[in-house]
Amino acid sequence: MSEINWARLYSSPSEVLIAILKGKLHENQIAAVELSKKDTVYNVFGEIELMVPQDLFTEALDVLADFKEEIAAEEDNSD
């Protein structure tokens, strides 16, 4: 089994946004792992990084772009 080289795709303090984006990546057959940089005592400060395999980074960027468009559309509709 070969070793996977991971690349940081996205980071956010929001566990919800990370979980949704991770689900969208999985829907597109792109593996993703979370790397928490949050403070372990309070779990409020810091961010969570979403990592994807380096060889799928370009495809993951496309999923991220679609995800950001969806978020922007939701924010526009809530105004």
ZILIN-V728955 format. One record per backbone hydrogen bond with DSSP energy under -0.5 kcal/mol. CO is the residue of the C=O (numbers start at 0). NH is the residue of the N-H. If there is no record, write none. Layout:
co=(CO,CO)
nh=(NH,NH)
This chain:
co=(3,4,6,6,9,11,12,13,14,15,16,17,18,19,20,21,22,23,24,24,25,28,30,32,33,34,38,44,46,47,48,48,49,49,50,51,52,53,55,56,57,58,59,60,61,62,63,64,65,66,67,68,69,70,71,72,73,74,75)
nh=(5,53,8,51,49,47,14,17,18,19,20,21,22,23,24,25,26,27,27,29,28,30,52,50,35,48,42,38,36,11,34,50,8,9,32,6,55,56,59,60,61,62,63,64,65,66,67,68,69,70,71,72,73,74,75,76,77,78,78)
